[in-house]
Amino acid sequence: MKPHDRWLLRTENTTYAVRIAGQGRWAELDVWGPHGAETGPSPFEHPHRTHFLTRADAAPAEYIPYGLRPFTGADLVARRPGGERGMWWTFDTATHDGDRALRLDFVDEELGLRTALCYETVPGTDVILRWTELTCTGDEELRLERVDSAAVNIPVAGGARLTYLTGQWSQEFQRTQLELTRGRFEMASTQAVPGHAYAPWLAVQDAAEPDEGNTPTYGIALEWSGNWHMAADAEPGGAVRVRAGRVPHEGAVGLVPGATLATPRLACAFSPEGLDGLARVWHTYERRLAGERVDRPRKVLYNSWEATGFDVDAADQLELAAIAAEMGTELFVVDDGWFVGRHDETGGLGDWHPDPANFPDGFDDFIDRVRATGMDFGLWVEPEAISPRSALYAEHPEWVYRIDGRPATLVREQLLLDLGREDVQDFVIATFDRLLGEHAISYLKWDMNRPPTERGRPGAVPVEEQDLDAAHVAGYLRVLDHLRAHHPRVTVEGCAGGGGRIEHATLARTDVVWPSDNTAPLDRLAIQYGYLHAHAPHTMSSWVTDSPGVFDPRPRSLAFRFVTAMAGVLGIGADIRTWPGERRAEAARWVARYKEIRDVVHHGEVRLLNTPSDASCGVQYDEPGGARTVVTAWNTGHLDGAPLVPGRPARLRLRGLDRTAHYTDQDTGTLYSGAHLMHSGLPFAWTAQYDAELVVLVRK
C-alpha cells in the first residue's frame, strides 16, 4: 500500500482511517475506534469475491454514486435532464491538514460533476464532521435526485442494535431499540423540520454486546433543520451501513454549470463506553457548539402560559411576576397573547405589536415594573406563522406557502410564511430589531406550531428550479445568525410545538430548546431521559407545572417536579397565584438549591442511572475536576415502597468516581467512599411523601 492510499483522522481519543479502494473508484473505511485500532487488519476485510453484486455494492464505501453501487444503496443519484441516472467517477486528488481534516475529490468527466468528500475533526471532542460538496463542471444543468451527506460503516458480528428517539407531539424523545440482522431500517421527516416522530440521531452497537458498559458504540446526528432521512442497511458482507441526508421537497435539486452544492454536515461520534459514554461525547460537542455562550448562566424563568393562556392582562401578569420574584426566579416570560388581535388561536400572528388593551399604561411601563422586581423580561414569538385575519396577511397574501387553484389547509388556525423568501426574512429581522431595540427584552422564545402543507411559491421560478426546503432552512438560520450578531445579549429559546426542531444547526444558534409541551412529571422524566442521550443538559429547558396537569393525572410531589426540571434548565410554569404560602416557600428553597448546583448540571459529565422504567432512576453530574457530584433521583414506582423491599432503602449505584476517595453528603453529613457508592449505591428511603431527591456529594 502506498502511503497516500490511507489517511488517519484523530480526535481526542479515537482514530478514523480512510483509504482509496476499488482501483481508485471509491473511498472506504479501514477502521474507526480508539487510538491504536488502526494497527492491524481492518475489521471490514473481505475476500473481494462477490456473486450477483458489484464489488462496490459489497464494499464499506464512504460515499458512492448510483452507477458504481446500483443494488445495495447509493448515496448520490445524479443525471442530466432527460438522461440516464448514474455516475462512474474516479479518484482525482486528496488534500489533508495533518490528521485533522481531509478532502477526497472524485470526478466524472462524462457527466460533468466533481464530488468532494469532506472530513473535519472537532477539537476537544470525539466527533468527526462529514459532508459532501458537488460542483457541476459541465455545460448542462444536473438533477440530483439523492444527495446524502455521508455514509457510515459499522462492523458487527451478528447484527446491529439500533437505538433511536421516537415519539409524537407531547411524547418526544422516547428511547427505542431494535435489532437489525437483515434488511433496511429508515426514518425521516418531510415536515420542513426534524419533526416529533423521529430525531435525526442514531446509535449503533453490535447486538451481541450489552448496550451499556464497555461496548463500542457509534453515533451519527444530522445538522439540518428541514426535511431529512436516515437509513441503516444490514449489508451482504455482515456490516451495517448508515447513510443520512436532506430530502429535497421537489424530489431533486438542480445544479447549474459552475455551481457548488454543500450537503448538511453529519456529525459522527464514537465511545467505547456504551450509550452512556456516547451521550457524554455528544454533550461535549454541544458545549463546543455553544462557544463562549456556554458559560452564561441559564436563568431560572417563569412563563405565564399555563396560568393565563391567551388572557394576557398587565395586572395579572404583574401579580404573577411579584410572586415569581419572591420565589427567586430571574426571568419573567410572557407567552402567547401579548400582541394585537391575539385573543385566541384565530388571529394576530404576524402583527407583532403589543396590544394597548392588554397594557393600558404602556408596554414599556409594564416591562419596567417586571424588571423592578429584579427579573429580566422575555417574550414568546412565532415569526414563521401568520393568521388569515391578520393585517400582515391582508397586505402580503403572497408571502405564505400556497399552490394556485388549491385550498389552503389551516393548522392551529394559521398558515406558514415562506421564510425562504428574502423579503419575508427581512420582515422577520425588522420585527425582531424593532421589538428588541424599542423594549428592554432579554429573552425570546421562538415557536413554530405547524408544518407547511401546500408548499409552493407561485409566480417565482419554475418548480424544477426551486429548492423550497433548503431555502426555508437558509432563511431560518439567517434570522438566527442576525439575532446572534446584532442582539448578542438576548437569550434565544428554540421551540417547534415542543421538540419538533432540535438538531445541531439550531443548537449552535440558540441557548436552550424546549423538548416537549408535556410537563407532566412521569411523562417528562421519560422525555428527558431520551433527550439526554443525544443532547446536553445546558440546552434542556424544563418547567415545574401544576399536578395533576394537562397530560398526566398521576400524582407526584412538588419535590419530584422540581428535581425533574432541575435536571436541565429550570423554569416554572404553574399558576403560582393559587399556591399556598408553604408551597411557595418550598419552591423558593428548591430554586435556591438549583442556583447552587446549576453550573455542575450544565457543565458536568453526565451518567444516566437506570431508566424511568425502573422503580428508581437518576442522573449523575460530575463537576469538572471531580470536586462535587450532583445526583438527581426519583422513585418512579408505587408510592408505598413496593416493589422495593419494605423497610430497605432503594439504592442507585453511581459510576465513574474515584474508588479511593471519600465523599460527604452536603445535607446529611454522611460520609461514603467512592467504592461504596459504586458498589452498594446511594440509598433513598422512598415513601408516598418522599419520591425525589437532590444529593450533592463533596469530595474530600
C-alpha positions in Angstrom: 0.0 0.0 0.0 1.3 3.4 -0.9 1.5 6.0 1.9 -1.1 8.2 0.3 -3.6 5.4 -0.1 -4.7 5.7 3.6 -5.3 8.7 5.8 -5.8 8.9 9.5 -8.1 11.4 11.2 -7.6 11.7 15.0 -9.9 13.1 17.7 -9.2 13.3 21.4 -9.5 9.6 21.9 -10.3 8.0 18.5 -8.9 7.3 15.1 -10.8 7.2 11.8 -8.8 5.6 8.9 -9.9 6.0 5.3 -8.3 4.5 2.2 -8.8 4.5 -1.6 -10.1 1.2 -2.9 -11.6 -0.4 -6.0 -8.7 0.7 -8.2 -9.4 4.3 -7.4 -13.2 4.1 -7.8 -14.2 4.8 -4.2 -13.0 5.5 -0.7 -13.8 3.1 2.1 -13.5 2.9 5.9 -10.5 0.9 7.1 -11.2 1.2 10.9 -12.9 3.5 13.4 -12.2 3.2 17.1 -9.8 4.1 19.9 -6.3 5.2 19.2 -4.3 2.2 18.1 -7.2 0.4 16.4 -5.6 1.3 13.1 -2.8 -1.1 13.7 -3.7 -4.5 12.4 -6.0 -5.8 9.7 -9.3 -3.9 9.0 -12.4 -5.4 10.6 -14.0 -4.8 7.2 -11.6 -7.1 5.3 -13.4 -9.3 2.9 -12.2 -11.6 0.1 -13.4 -9.2 -2.7 -15.3 -12.1 -4.3 -18.9 -11.2 -5.0 -21.6 -13.1 -6.7 -24.6 -11.3 -8.3 -23.3 -8.0 -6.9 -20.7 -5.5 -7.9 -17.6 -5.1 -5.7 -18.7 -1.6 -4.9 -22.0 -3.0 -3.6 -20.2 -5.2 -1.1 -17.5 -2.6 -0.1 -17.6 -0.5 3.2 -17.7 2.6 0.9 -17.7 6.1 2.5 -19.8 7.6 -0.2 -20.6 6.2 -3.6 -22.9 7.1 -6.5 -25.6 5.1 -8.3 -23.8 3.5 -11.2 -21.0 2.2 -9.2 -23.3 0.9 -6.5 -26.6 0.1 -8.2 -28.0 -2.5 -6.0 -27.4 -2.1 -2.2 -28.0 1.6 -1.9 -26.3 4.6 -3.4 -25.6 7.9 -1.6 -25.8 10.1 -4.7 -28.1 9.8 -7.7 -27.5 12.3 -10.5 -28.4 12.7 -14.1 -28.8 15.3 -16.9 -32.3 16.3 -17.7 -33.8 13.6 -19.8 -30.6 11.5 -19.3 -30.0 8.2 -17.6 -29.2 8.0 -13.9 -25.8 7.1 -12.9 -22.2 8.2 -12.3 -18.9 6.4 -12.9 -16.4 8.6 -11.2 -12.7 8.1 -10.4 -10.4 9.4 -7.6 -8.6 12.6 -8.5 -6.8 14.3 -5.6 -6.5 14.3 -1.8 -5.9 17.3 0.4 -5.3 16.9 4.1 -4.4 19.0 7.1 -2.4 16.6 9.1 -4.8 14.3 11.0 -7.4 17.0 11.5 -9.1 17.4 8.1 -9.3 15.6 4.8 -10.8 16.2 1.3 -11.0 13.5 -1.3 -12.0 14.6 -4.8 -13.7 12.3 -7.4 -14.6 13.3 -11.0 -16.9 12.1 -13.6 -15.9 14.0 -16.8 -18.6 12.5 -18.9 -21.4 13.7 -16.6 -19.6 16.9 -15.6 -19.6 16.5 -11.9 -16.8 16.9 -9.3 -17.6 15.4 -5.9 -15.5 16.2 -2.7 -15.8 14.0 0.4 -15.0 16.3 3.3 -13.9 15.3 6.8 -13.1 17.6 9.8 -12.4 16.7 13.4 -13.8 18.9 16.2 -11.0 19.9 18.6 -11.6 18.7 22.2 -14.2 16.2 21.2 -14.5 12.7 19.7 -16.7 13.9 16.9 -15.8 13.9 13.2 -17.9 16.1 10.8 -18.5 14.8 7.3 -20.2 16.4 4.4 -20.1 16.4 0.6 -19.5 19.2 -1.9 -20.8 18.7 -5.5 -19.7 21.0 -8.4 -21.2 21.0 -11.9 -18.2 21.1 -14.2 -20.1 20.6 -17.5 -22.1 22.9 -19.6 -25.5 21.4 -18.8 -27.6 21.5 -15.6 -27.6 18.4 -13.5 -30.5 16.9 -11.5 -29.5 15.5 -8.1 -32.3 13.1 -7.0 -30.5 11.8 -4.0 -27.9 13.9 -2.2 -26.9 12.3 1.1 -24.3 13.8 3.3 -22.2 10.7 4.1 -22.3 7.0 4.8 -21.0 5.4 7.9 -19.9 1.7 8.1 -20.1 -0.2 11.4 -18.5 -3.6 12.0 -20.9 -6.0 13.7 -20.8 -9.8 14.1 -24.4 -11.0 14.4 -26.5 -8.0 13.6 -26.8 -4.5 15.0 -28.7 -2.9 17.8 -30.1 0.4 16.7 -31.1 3.0 19.4 -33.1 5.9 18.2 -35.5 8.5 19.5 -39.2 8.4 18.6 -42.5 9.9 19.6 -45.2 12.3 18.6 -46.3 15.7 19.9 -46.2 15.7 23.7 -44.3 12.4 23.7 -41.0 13.3 22.1 -37.6 11.6 22.6 -38.7 8.2 23.6 -35.7 5.9 23.6 -36.4 3.0 21.2 -34.3 0.0 20.2 -34.5 -2.7 17.6 -32.1 -5.4 16.3 -31.3 -5.3 12.6 -29.9 -8.5 11.2 -31.2 -8.2 7.7 -32.9 -5.6 5.7 -33.3 -1.9 6.0 -34.4 0.5 8.7 -35.3 4.0 7.8 -36.7 7.1 9.5 -37.4 10.5 8.0 -39.3 13.8 8.2 -40.9 15.8 5.4 -42.5 18.4 7.7 -39.9 21.1 7.0 -38.4 20.5 10.5 -36.9 17.3 12.1 -40.3 16.6 13.5 -41.8 15.0 16.6 -41.8 11.4 15.3 -38.1 10.9 15.0 -34.9 12.8 15.9 -32.1 12.9 13.3 -29.9 10.9 15.6 -28.9 7.2 15.7 -26.7 5.0 17.8 -25.4 1.6 16.6 -23.9 -1.3 18.5 -23.2 -4.9 17.9 -26.3 -6.7 19.0 -24.2 -9.4 20.7 -23.0 -6.9 23.3 -24.9 -5.1 26.1 -26.0 -1.5 25.4 -24.1 -0.2 28.5 -20.6 -1.0 29.9 -17.5 -1.4 27.7 -19.4 -1.7 24.5 -18.1 0.1 21.3 -20.9 2.5 20.4 -21.2 4.6 17.2 -23.4 7.5 16.7 -24.5 9.9 14.0 -26.5 13.1 14.0 -27.6 15.2 11.0 -27.2 19.0 11.2 -30.2 20.1 9.3 -33.4 22.0 10.2 -35.5 20.8 7.3 -36.6 17.5 5.6 -34.2 14.6 6.2 -33.8 10.9 6.2 -31.6 8.3 7.8 -31.3 4.7 6.7 -29.4 1.7 8.1 -28.8 -1.4 5.9 -27.6 -4.8 7.0 -25.0 -5.2 4.2 -24.3 -8.6 2.5 -20.8 -8.6 3.9 -22.1 -8.5 7.5 -21.5 -4.9 8.4 -24.2 -2.3 8.9 -24.0 0.8 6.7 -25.9 4.0 7.7 -26.5 6.9 5.4 -28.2 10.2 6.1 -29.0 13.4 4.3 -31.6 16.0 3.4 -34.7 15.3 1.3 -35.5 17.8 -1.4 -39.1 18.9 -1.3 -39.3 18.9 -5.1 -37.8 15.4 -5.5 -34.5 16.7 -6.9 -32.1 19.6 -6.7 -30.9 21.4 -9.8 -27.1 22.1 -10.1 -26.4 24.6 -12.8 -23.0 24.9 -14.6 -20.3 26.3 -12.2 -22.4 25.9 -9.1 -21.4 24.0 -6.0 -23.8 22.4 -3.5 -22.7 21.5 0.0 -24.7 19.0 1.9 -25.6 19.3 5.6 -22.9 18.2 8.0 -23.2 14.7 9.5 -21.6 14.5 13.0 -20.1 11.1 13.6 -19.2 10.1 17.2 -17.6 7.1 18.9 -17.4 5.9 22.5 -16.1 2.6 23.9 -18.4 3.1 27.0 -21.8 2.2 25.7 -24.8 4.6 25.1 -24.0 6.4 28.3 -20.5 7.2 27.1 -21.8 8.2 23.7 -24.1 10.7 25.4 -21.1 12.3 27.1 -19.4 12.7 23.7 -22.5 14.5 22.3 -22.7 16.7 25.4 -19.0 17.7 25.0 -19.7 18.5 21.3 -22.8 20.6 22.0 -20.9 22.6 24.6 -18.3 23.3 21.9 -21.1 24.4 19.6 -22.3 26.9 22.1 -18.9 28.6 22.2 -18.5 31.3 24.8 -22.2 31.4 25.5 -22.0 28.1 27.2 -20.5 29.9 30.2 -23.5 32.3 30.6 -25.8 31.1 33.4 -29.2 29.9 32.1 -31.5 31.9 34.3 -34.4 30.4 36.3 -37.5 31.6 34.4 -41.2 31.9 35.0 -43.5 31.5 32.0 -47.1 32.7 32.3 -48.7 30.5 29.6 -50.3 27.8 31.8 -51.5 30.4 34.3 -53.2 32.8 31.9 -53.2 31.4 28.4 -54.3 34.0 25.8 -55.8 36.1 28.5 -52.8 38.4 28.9 -53.5 41.4 31.2 -50.9 43.6 32.7 -52.4 43.4 36.3 -52.5 39.6 36.2 -49.0 39.3 34.8 -47.6 41.7 37.4 -49.2 39.7 40.1 -47.5 36.5 38.8 -44.2 38.4 38.4 -44.2 39.6 42.0 -44.8 36.0 43.3 -42.2 34.5 40.9 -39.6 37.1 42.1 -40.3 36.2 45.7 -39.5 32.5 44.9 -36.2 33.5 43.3 -36.9 33.3 39.6 -34.6 35.5 37.5 -36.6 35.9 34.3 -40.3 36.5 33.5 -41.6 35.4 30.1 -45.0 36.5 28.7 -46.1 33.8 26.3 -48.8 33.9 23.5 -51.5 36.5 23.7 -49.5 39.8 24.2 -49.9 41.2 20.7 -52.8 42.9 18.8 -55.6 40.7 17.6 -54.5 37.7 19.7 -57.5 36.8 21.8 -57.5 33.1 20.7 -55.8 30.9 18.1 -57.7 32.6 15.2 -55.9 36.0 14.9 -52.9 38.2 15.4 -50.0 36.1 14.2 -47.9 38.4 12.0 -49.0 41.6 13.7 -46.2 41.8 16.3 -47.2 44.9 18.2 -48.1 44.9 21.9 -51.9 45.2 22.4 -52.7 48.5 24.1 -55.8 47.0 25.7 -53.6 44.5 27.5 -51.1 47.1 28.7 -53.2 50.3 29.4 -50.2 52.1 31.0 -48.0 51.2 28.0 -45.8 48.2 27.2 -42.6 49.8 28.5 -44.2 50.7 31.8 -45.2 47.1 32.2 -41.7 45.8 31.4 -40.2 48.3 33.8 -42.4 47.1 36.6 -41.4 43.5 35.9 -37.8 44.5 35.8 -38.2 46.4 39.1 -38.8 43.0 40.8 -35.2 42.1 39.9 -36.1 39.8 37.0 -35.3 40.1 33.3 -38.1 40.2 30.8 -38.9 37.9 27.8 -41.5 37.3 25.1 -42.9 34.4 23.1 -42.9 34.8 19.3 -43.9 32.7 16.3 -42.3 34.6 13.4 -42.9 32.0 10.7 -46.7 31.9 11.3 -49.4 34.1 10.0 -53.2 34.4 10.8 -55.5 34.8 7.8 -57.3 37.5 9.8 -54.1 39.5 10.4 -53.2 42.8 8.9 -50.0 41.3 7.6 -51.9 38.7 5.6 -54.2 41.4 4.1 -51.1 43.2 3.0 -48.9 40.3 1.8 -51.0 37.2 1.0 -48.2 36.2 -1.5 -45.9 35.6 1.5 -47.5 32.3 2.5 -46.8 28.9 1.1 -49.6 28.2 -1.4 -50.5 26.4 -4.6 -52.6 28.4 -7.1 -56.1 26.9 -7.5 -55.8 24.7 -4.4 -57.4 25.4 -1.0 -55.2 26.3 1.9 -55.1 24.0 4.9 -55.2 25.6 8.3 -53.3 24.0 11.1 -53.9 25.6 14.5 -55.9 28.2 12.6 -52.8 29.5 10.9 -50.8 29.5 7.7 -47.0 29.4 7.3 -44.8 32.1 5.9 -42.4 31.2 3.1 -39.2 32.0 5.1 -37.1 31.1 2.0 -38.1 34.5 0.5 -35.7 37.2 1.2 -38.4 39.8 1.7 -40.0 37.6 4.4 -36.7 37.2 6.1 -36.2 40.9 6.0 -39.6 41.4 7.6 -38.9 39.0 10.5 -35.5 40.6 11.1 -37.0 44.1 11.1 -39.7 42.8 13.6 -37.0 41.5 15.9 -34.9 44.6 15.6 -37.9 46.8 16.4 -39.0 44.7 19.4 -35.5 44.3 20.8 -34.5 47.9 20.0 -37.6 49.6 21.4 -38.2 47.5 24.5 -36.0 46.0 27.3 -36.4 42.4 26.2 -33.6 40.0 27.0 -35.2 36.6 26.1 -37.1 35.3 23.1 -38.9 32.0 22.8 -39.1 31.2 19.1 -42.0 28.8 18.5 -43.3 27.1 15.3 -46.7 25.3 15.6 -47.4 23.9 12.2 -45.7 22.3 9.2 -46.1 23.6 5.6 -48.9 21.9 3.7 -49.5 23.4 0.3 -45.8 24.1 -0.1 -45.4 26.1 -3.3 -44.3 29.5 -4.4 -46.4 30.6 -7.4 -45.1 33.2 -9.8 -41.5 32.6 -9.0 -39.0 30.4 -10.9 -40.3 27.1 -12.4 -40.8 24.4 -9.8 -37.8 22.4 -11.3 -35.5 25.3 -10.3 -36.9 25.6 -6.8 -35.5 24.2 -3.6 -38.0 25.4 -1.1 -36.9 23.2 1.9 -33.3 24.4 1.7 -34.4 28.0 1.1 -36.5 27.9 4.3 -33.6 26.4 6.3 -31.3 29.1 5.0 -33.8 31.8 5.9 -34.3 30.4 9.4 -30.6 30.3 10.0 -30.0 33.7 8.5 -32.5 35.2 11.0 -30.9 33.3 14.0 -27.5 34.5 12.9 -28.8 38.0 12.7 -30.0 37.7 16.3 -26.7 36.4 17.4 -24.7 39.2 15.7 -26.9 42.2 16.4 -28.5 41.2 19.7 -25.8 39.1 21.4 -27.2 39.6 24.9 -30.6 38.3 24.1 -31.1 34.6 25.1 -33.0 32.6 22.5 -35.1 29.5 23.2 -35.9 27.2 20.3 -39.3 25.5 20.1 -41.5 23.9 17.4 -44.7 22.7 19.1 -42.3 21.3 21.7 -39.3 19.3 20.4 -40.1 19.4 16.7 -36.9 21.3 15.6 -33.9 20.2 17.7 -30.7 19.4 15.8 -27.2 20.8 15.8 -27.8 23.8 13.4 -30.5 25.1 15.8 -28.5 24.2 18.9 -25.5 26.1 17.6 -27.6 29.3 17.4 -29.9 29.1 20.4 -29.2 29.0 24.1 -31.9 26.5 25.2 -34.6 24.5 23.5 -38.0 23.2 24.6 -38.0 19.4 24.3 -41.8 19.0 24.7 -45.0 20.7 25.6 -45.7 17.9 28.0 -44.6 18.9 31.5 -46.4 16.1 33.4 -43.7 14.7 35.8 -43.5 11.0 34.8 -44.0 11.7 31.1 -41.4 14.4 31.3 -38.9 12.2 33.0 -39.1 9.7 30.1 -38.8 12.6 27.6 -35.7 14.0 29.3 -34.1 10.5 29.7 -34.2 10.1 25.9 -33.2 13.7 25.3 -30.1 13.4 27.4 -28.9 10.5 25.3 -28.5 12.9 22.4 -28.3 16.4 23.8 -26.6 18.3 26.6 -28.4 19.4 29.8 -27.5 23.0 29.4 -29.8 23.1 26.4 -32.8 21.4 28.0 -35.5 23.8 29.2 -37.9 22.2 31.7 -40.7 23.6 33.8 -42.4 22.9 37.1 -46.2 22.9 36.5 -49.3 22.1 38.4 -50.1 18.5 39.2 -52.3 16.9 38.1 -51.6 18.6 34.8 -52.9 18.7 31.3 -51.4 15.4 30.1 -50.8 13.0 33.1 -53.0 12.8 36.2 -50.6 10.6 38.1 -49.7 12.5 41.3 -46.2 13.4 42.1 -44.8 15.8 44.8 -43.6 19.3 44.3 -40.1 17.9 45.0 -40.5 15.4 42.2 -41.5 18.1 39.8 -38.6 20.4 40.8 -35.9 17.8 40.7 -37.1 16.8 37.3 -36.9 20.3 36.0 -33.6 20.9 37.7 -32.1 18.1 35.6 -31.6 20.7 32.9 -32.5 24.5 32.8 -35.1 25.2 35.5 -38.3 27.0 34.8 -41.7 27.4 36.5 -45.0 27.4 34.5 -47.7 26.8 37.1 -50.4 29.2 38.2 -48.5 30.2 41.3 -51.3 32.6 42.3 -53.2 29.5 43.6 -50.2 28.2 45.6 -50.5 28.5 49.3 -47.6 30.2 51.2 -45.9 26.9 52.3 -45.8 25.7 48.7 -44.2 29.0 47.5 -41.7 28.7 50.4 -40.8 25.2 49.4 -40.4 26.3 45.8 -38.1 29.1 46.9 -35.9 26.6 48.7 -35.7 24.4 45.5 -34.8 27.4 43.4 -32.1 28.4 45.8 -30.7 24.9 45.8 -30.7 24.8 42.0 -28.7 28.0 41.8 -26.0 26.4 43.9 -25.5 23.4 41.6 -26.6 24.5 38.1 -23.0 25.0 37.0 -22.4 21.3 37.7 -25.6 20.3 36.0 -24.8 22.3 32.9 -21.1 21.6 32.6 -20.5 18.3 34.4 -20.1 14.8 33.0 -23.5 13.1 32.9 -24.2 9.5 33.7 -27.8 8.1 33.4 -28.6 5.8 36.3 -31.2 3.2 35.5 -34.2 4.2 33.3 -37.7 5.7 34.0 -39.0 2.1 33.6 -37.2 1.1 36.8 -38.6 1.7 40.3 -35.7 4.2 41.0 -33.7 6.1 38.5 -31.4 9.1 38.5 -28.9 11.3 36.7 -25.3 11.8 38.0 -23.4 15.0 37.2 -19.7 15.1 38.0 -18.2 18.6 38.2 -15.1 19.1 36.0 -12.2 18.2 38.3 -14.4 16.0 40.5 -14.9 18.3 43.5 -18.7 17.8 43.5 -21.1 15.2 42.3 -24.7 16.1 42.0 -27.4 13.3 41.8 -31.0 13.9 40.8 -33.0 10.8 41.9 -36.7 9.7 41.5 -38.9 7.0 42.7 -41.0 6.1 39.6 -42.7 3.1 41.0 -45.6 2.7 43.5 -45.5 5.4 46.2 -45.9 2.9 49.1 -42.4 1.4 48.7 -43.4 -1.6 46.6 -41.9 -3.2 44.6 -38.9 -2.3 46.7 -38.2 -4.4 49.8 -40.2 -3.0 52.7 -38.0 -1.2 55.2 -34.9 -1.3 53.0 -33.8 1.8 51.1 -33.6 1.8 47.3 -30.0 2.3 46.0 -28.6 3.9 42.9 -25.1 2.7 42.0 -23.0 5.7 40.9 -20.3 5.4 38.3 -17.0 7.0 37.3 -16.0 8.0 40.9 -12.5 7.6 42.5 -12.8 4.4 44.4 -10.2 5.5 47.0 -11.7 9.0 47.6 -14.3 9.9 50.2 -17.5 11.9 49.5 -19.7 13.7 52.0 -23.4 14.3 51.5 -23.6 18.1 51.8 -27.0 18.0 53.5 -26.8 15.0 55.9 -23.0 14.9 56.5 -23.0 11.1 55.7 -19.5 10.0 54.5 -19.1 7.5 51.7 -16.2 6.0 49.9 -16.2 6.1 46.2 -16.0 2.3 46.2 -19.2 2.1 48.4 -21.1 4.5 46.2 -20.3 2.5 43.1 -20.7 -1.0 44.7 -23.5 -0.6 47.2 -25.0 2.6 45.9 -26.5 5.8 47.2 -29.5 5.0 49.5 -33.0 6.5 49.2 -35.8 5.6 51.7 -38.7 6.4 49.4 -42.2 7.0 50.8 -45.5 8.3 49.4 -44.4 11.8 50.5 -40.7 11.4 49.6 -40.4 10.5 45.9 -37.5 12.6 44.7 -34.2 13.9 45.9 -31.3 16.1 45.0 -28.0 15.0 46.6 -24.7 16.9 46.5 -21.6 14.9 47.3 -18.4 16.8 48.1 -15.2 15.0 47.5 -12.7 15.2 50.4 
